[in-house]
């Protein structure tokens, strides 16, 4: 497999190293092979020949949302892999947040993915409904089921976890996103490999490009779900899916797609009812790579259309430049070419976006491999101009930053190996 030359500009490990994750397994706990039986004897390999054993990356991915009473809620995994819930008042400024004591949730011993692009999700719905969605890691590598915990008493109690989709094969059902539309319909969208399983193979390689995007809906707040509906064939295998609610109250989805023959740009679809909408191409970086970048987009509603952020590699001046980019999209996902711009940070990665009226916030992590800096790009004119702001720094392992919004108020939730910090966005 060959890759195009890339202008790394001090970020080669982050840009191309992530792209090499075609197997989509970084940071996800997988079953450990059993030790050989005691009757077997084998001489240990010489120390020089033994491969280096790397400690697993901590599962720091979090889900966060603002409750109807204005309280900030967070769901995450502890060091033992148990799912827990915490709450805190919405902060003013930045610094240590007074989180409540962690409350462990009953997930029936599910092994849960909480790393980077595939994190638990927290969602508030009508009539006291609280939903927590997550990927249950299954026995085969890179397989999973989308599971959900549901409360109808504002989070005081949760029913036992259940699987959201009808297909129960031990294959990929992962990287779920969940949201309510204006009619109170719950949308669950995920990456699914059932079509790849059925496709012909050439040797060990499937003829099916990538995976697929599937979804279903619930009209009763997650008590029951409709059929699994295919949105699109040939999605990328392990990049998060962004959901956004249009001005018309209808849900949209944006994801990294595999455009023929193997261009890893982004697609966009309107999720209306139980019909399958035609997809629209939303980005044109023309990144040709036979691997999954493990780096999904962000989406936020604008007064007309959407604000979008994504990571891509684009030919510029004879070089292939890796960067996080921003653009405005039309309501159907068509990009407005005059709005496409590159975030002026050569190390920017895993950006998120939120908006309210003319105010737009883009946040990202910028790292040199040791020190990570949390930065924001802020606009008060609908994304026409931006100013940069540094919010915080940390060393060691840390999660991707996540914007959480309550009307005009926006905060960034950023977890490191020691604590979860919350930073208020100030325009």
C-alpha positions in Angstrom: 0.0 0.0 0.0 1.4 3.4 -0.9 0.5 6.8 0.4 0.9 10.3 -1.1 3.7 12.5 0.1 2.4 14.8 2.8 3.6 18.2 4.0 3.5 17.2 7.7 4.8 20.5 9.0 5.6 19.1 12.5 2.6 16.8 12.7 3.5 13.8 10.6 2.8 11.2 13.3 -0.6 12.6 14.0 -1.7 13.1 10.4 -0.5 10.0 8.7 -0.3 7.8 11.8 -4.0 8.2 12.2 -4.6 7.5 8.5 -2.8 4.2 8.8 -5.5 2.9 11.2 -7.3 1.0 8.4 -8.1 -1.7 11.0 -9.8 0.9 13.2 -8.7 -0.5 16.5 -6.7 2.2 18.2 -7.5 2.3 21.9 -10.4 -0.1 21.8 -10.2 -3.0 24.3 -10.1 -6.3 22.5 -10.3 -9.9 23.9 -6.9 -11.1 25.1 -5.9 -14.5 23.6 -5.8 -17.3 26.2 -2.5 -18.5 27.5 -1.3 -21.9 26.1 -2.2 -25.0 28.1 0.2 -26.1 30.8 1.0 -29.2 28.9 2.5 -27.2 26.1 6.2 -26.2 26.5 7.9 -23.7 24.4 11.2 -21.9 25.0 10.7 -18.2 25.6 11.9 -16.0 22.8 15.1 -14.2 23.4 14.6 -10.8 25.0 16.0 -9.0 21.9 13.5 -10.8 19.7 10.4 -10.1 21.8 8.2 -7.3 20.5 7.8 -4.3 22.7 4.6 -4.3 24.7 2.8 -1.0 24.8 0.4 -0.2 27.6 -3.1 0.3 26.4 -4.2 3.9 25.9 -6.6 5.0 28.6 -10.3 5.2 27.7 -10.8 8.9 28.1 -13.7 9.6 25.8 -16.7 11.3 27.4 -20.2 12.3 26.5 -21.6 15.6 27.9 -24.9 17.5 27.6 -26.8 20.2 29.4 -29.9 19.1 31.3 -33.2 21.0 31.1 -32.4 22.6 34.4 -29.1 24.0 33.1 -26.9 21.5 34.9 -23.9 20.0 33.0 -24.0 16.2 32.9 -21.1 13.9 31.9 -20.8 10.2 31.2 -17.5 8.3 31.0 -15.5 5.2 31.9 -13.5 4.9 35.1 -10.2 3.1 35.3 -11.9 -0.2 35.8 -14.0 0.2 32.6 -17.2 1.0 34.5 -19.6 3.6 33.1 -20.3 6.5 35.4 -22.4 9.7 35.5 -21.4 13.0 37.1 -23.1 16.4 37.2 -21.9 20.0 37.8 -23.2 23.5 37.5 -22.4 25.2 34.2 -19.1 27.0 34.8 -18.3 30.7 34.5 -14.7 31.1 33.3 -12.3 28.2 33.4 -10.6 26.0 36.0 -11.5 23.2 38.2 -15.2 22.1 37.9 -17.0 21.0 41.1 -18.3 17.6 39.8 -20.6 15.5 41.9 -19.4 12.1 43.2 -19.3 9.6 40.3 -22.5 7.5 40.1 -21.9 4.0 38.6 -24.4 2.8 36.1 -25.5 -0.8 35.5 -24.4 -1.8 32.0 -24.8 -5.6 32.5 -21.0 -6.1 32.4 -20.8 -4.8 28.8 -17.3 -4.0 27.6 -17.6 -0.4 26.4 -15.6 1.7 23.9 -14.7 5.1 25.2 -11.8 6.2 23.1 -11.6 9.2 20.8 -14.0 8.9 17.9 -16.2 6.2 19.6 -17.3 7.6 22.9 -20.4 7.2 25.1 -23.2 9.7 24.2 -25.6 11.5 26.6 -28.9 12.9 25.3 -31.9 14.6 27.0 -35.3 14.1 25.4 -38.9 15.2 26.1 -40.9 14.3 29.2 -38.0 13.5 31.5 -36.2 11.1 29.0 -32.5 10.7 29.4 -30.6 8.4 27.0 -27.0 7.1 27.2 -25.7 5.4 24.1 -22.5 3.5 23.7 -20.7 0.8 21.7 -20.5 -2.6 23.3 -17.2 -4.3 22.3 -17.9 -7.9 21.1 -15.7 -11.0 21.0 -14.3 -10.6 17.5 -11.9 -7.7 16.7 -13.5 -4.4 15.8 -17.1 -5.7 16.2 -19.7 -4.1 18.4 -23.4 -3.5 19.1 -24.9 -0.1 19.7 -26.5 -0.2 23.2 -28.6 2.2 25.1 -29.6 3.0 28.7 -32.9 4.8 29.1 -34.4 6.8 31.9 -38.0 8.3 32.0 -37.6 10.0 35.4 -35.0 12.6 34.5 -32.1 10.3 35.2 -33.0 9.1 38.7 -33.1 5.5 37.5 -32.1 3.7 34.2 -33.6 0.6 32.7 -31.2 -2.2 31.8 -29.1 -1.7 28.6 -30.6 -2.9 25.3 -29.4 -3.2 21.7 -30.8 -0.5 19.4 -30.5 -2.1 16.0 -32.3 -5.2 14.6 -29.2 -6.8 13.1 -27.4 -8.8 15.8 -24.5 -10.3 13.8 -21.1 -10.2 15.5 -19.9 -7.5 13.1 -19.3 -3.8 13.2 -22.2 -1.7 14.5 -20.1 1.1 15.9 -19.5 4.9 16.0 -23.1 5.7 16.8 -24.6 9.2 17.0 -27.9 10.0 18.5 -30.2 13.1 18.4 -33.8 14.2 18.7 -35.4 16.2 15.8 -37.9 19.0 16.4 -40.8 16.5 16.3 -39.3 14.5 19.2 -38.2 11.7 16.9 -35.0 10.0 18.1 -32.5 9.3 15.4 -29.7 6.7 15.8 -27.0 6.6 13.1 -24.1 4.2 13.1 -21.3 2.6 10.9 -22.3 -1.0 9.9 -20.5 -3.8 8.0 -23.3 -6.2 7.2 -23.0 -5.4 3.4 -19.3 -5.9 3.5 -19.9 -9.3 5.0 -22.0 -10.3 2.0 -19.8 -8.9 -0.7 -17.5 -11.2 -2.8 -13.8 -11.4 -1.8 -10.6 -11.5 -3.8 -8.3 -13.5 -1.5 -8.7 -12.1 1.9 -9.9 -8.7 0.7 -13.5 -7.7 0.3 -14.6 -6.1 -2.9 -16.9 -3.8 -0.9 -15.3 -0.4 -0.2 -15.3 0.6 3.4 -18.5 0.1 5.5 -22.0 1.6 5.3 -24.1 4.1 7.2 -27.3 2.7 8.8 -29.9 4.3 11.0 -33.2 3.9 12.7 -35.8 6.0 14.4 -37.9 5.9 17.6 -41.1 7.9 18.0 -41.5 7.0 21.7 -38.2 8.3 23.2 -36.3 5.1 22.7 -38.9 2.6 24.0 -39.2 1.0 20.6 -37.3 1.4 17.3 -38.2 1.1 13.7 -36.3 -1.0 11.1 -32.6 -0.6 10.3 -32.4 1.7 7.2 -29.3 2.0 5.0 -28.4 5.6 4.4 -25.3 4.9 2.2 -22.9 2.3 1.0 -19.2 2.8 1.2 -18.6 5.0 4.3 -15.2 5.2 5.9 -14.8 2.5 8.5 -14.2 4.3 11.8 -14.7 8.1 11.8 -17.4 9.6 14.0 -20.7 10.7 12.4 -21.9 14.3 12.9 -25.6 15.1 13.3 -27.2 18.5 12.9 -30.8 19.8 13.1 -31.8 22.1 10.2 -33.8 25.2 10.5 -36.7 23.1 9.2 -36.5 20.8 12.2 -35.3 17.9 10.1 -32.1 15.9 11.0 -29.0 15.8 8.9 -25.9 13.6 9.0 -22.4 14.1 7.8 -19.7 11.5 7.7 -16.4 10.6 6.0 -17.3 8.7 2.8 -15.3 6.5 0.3 -16.0 8.1 -3.1 -14.9 5.9 -6.0 -12.3 4.8 -6.4 -11.0 5.6 -2.9 -11.3 9.3 -2.1 -11.9 9.9 1.6 -14.0 13.0 1.6 -17.3 13.7 3.4 -20.9 13.0 2.5 -24.2 14.6 3.8 -27.7 13.3 3.9 -31.1 14.6 5.0 -32.7 12.1 7.4 -36.4 12.5 6.7 -38.9 9.9 7.9 -38.0 6.3 7.0 -36.9 7.1 3.5 -33.3 6.9 2.1 -32.3 10.3 0.9 -29.7 10.8 -1.9 -26.3 11.7 -0.5 -24.5 15.0 -1.3 -20.8 15.4 -1.4 -19.9 18.1 1.2 -16.0 18.3 0.9 -13.6 18.2 -2.0 -10.1 17.7 -0.5 -9.6 14.7 -2.9 -7.7 12.7 -0.2 -6.9 9.4 -1.9 -5.8 6.9 0.8 -6.5 3.2 1.3 -7.0 3.6 5.0 -9.3 5.1 7.6 -8.1 8.5 9.1 -10.1 7.9 12.3 -11.1 11.5 12.2 -14.7 12.5 11.7 -16.4 15.9 11.1 -18.3 18.3 13.2 -21.6 20.0 12.3 -23.6 22.9 13.7 -26.8 24.6 12.4 -26.4 28.0 10.9 -29.2 30.6 10.3 -29.1 29.3 6.7 -27.6 25.8 6.3 -24.7 24.5 8.5 -21.2 25.2 9.8 -18.9 22.3 9.2 -15.4 21.4 10.3 -13.3 18.4 9.2 -9.7 17.1 8.8 -8.3 16.4 5.3 -5.3 16.3 3.1 -5.5 18.5 0.0 -3.0 19.1 -2.8 -1.7 22.7 -2.5 1.3 24.2 -4.4 2.6 20.8 -5.4 2.4 19.4 -1.8 -0.3 17.5 0.1 -1.2 19.6 3.1 -2.9 18.1 6.1 -5.2 20.5 7.9 -8.5 21.1 9.8 -10.9 23.1 7.6 -14.1 25.0 8.1 -16.9 25.8 5.6 -20.5 26.8 5.4 -22.9 24.2 3.8 -26.3 24.7 2.2 -29.3 23.0 3.9 -28.8 20.0 1.5 -25.1 19.8 2.4 -23.7 21.4 -0.8 -20.5 23.3 0.2 -20.3 27.0 -0.3 -16.8 27.1 -1.9 -16.2 30.8 -1.0 -16.4 29.9 2.7 -13.8 27.1 2.8 -10.8 28.0 4.9 -8.0 26.3 6.8 -7.6 26.7 10.5 -4.2 28.5 11.0 -2.7 25.9 13.2 -0.4 23.3 11.6 -1.0 20.8 14.5 -4.8 21.2 14.7 -6.8 18.0 15.0 -10.2 16.6 16.1 -12.1 19.9 15.8 -15.7 20.5 17.0 -18.1 23.3 16.2 -21.1 25.0 17.8 -23.1 28.0 16.8 -25.9 30.4 18.0 -27.1 33.2 15.7 -24.0 34.9 14.3 -21.7 33.4 17.0 -19.6 30.4 15.9 -17.1 28.5 18.0 -14.6 26.0 16.6 -12.4 24.2 19.1 -9.5 21.8 18.5 -6.6 20.1 20.1 -3.1 21.0 19.0 -0.3 18.7 20.1 3.4 18.3 19.5 3.3 14.7 20.9 4.0 15.8 24.5 2.1 19.0 25.2 -1.5 19.4 24.1 -3.0 22.8 23.7 -6.8 23.5 23.6 -7.6 26.3 21.2 -10.7 28.1 19.9 -11.6 30.0 16.8 -14.4 32.4 17.5 -16.6 34.4 15.1 -19.3 37.0 15.7 -20.3 37.5 12.1 -21.6 34.0 11.1 -18.2 32.6 10.2 -16.9 35.4 7.9 -14.0 36.3 10.2 -12.5 34.5 13.2 -10.1 35.3 16.0 -8.0 32.6 17.8 -8.0 32.0 21.6 -5.9 29.6 23.7 -8.0 28.0 26.4 -5.7 25.5 28.2 -2.9 23.0 28.1 -2.1 19.6 29.4 0.6 16.9 29.2 0.1 13.2 28.7 -3.0 11.4 27.5 -6.1 13.5 26.9 -9.4 13.3 25.1 -10.6 15.2 22.1 -12.3 18.5 23.1 -16.1 18.6 23.0 -18.3 21.6 22.7 -21.5 21.6 24.8 -24.2 24.2 24.2 -27.1 25.6 26.1 -28.5 28.3 23.9 -26.0 31.2 23.7 -23.7 29.6 26.4 -21.1 27.2 25.1 -18.5 25.3 27.1 -15.6 22.9 26.1 -15.3 19.6 28.0 -11.8 18.3 27.9 -10.6 15.2 29.9 -7.1 14.3 30.6 -5.7 11.3 32.6 -6.3 13.2 35.9 -9.4 15.2 35.6 -12.2 16.6 33.4 -11.9 20.4 32.8 -14.6 22.7 31.5 -13.9 26.0 29.8 -16.5 28.6 29.0 -16.4 30.1 25.6 -16.2 33.9 25.8 -16.9 35.9 22.6 
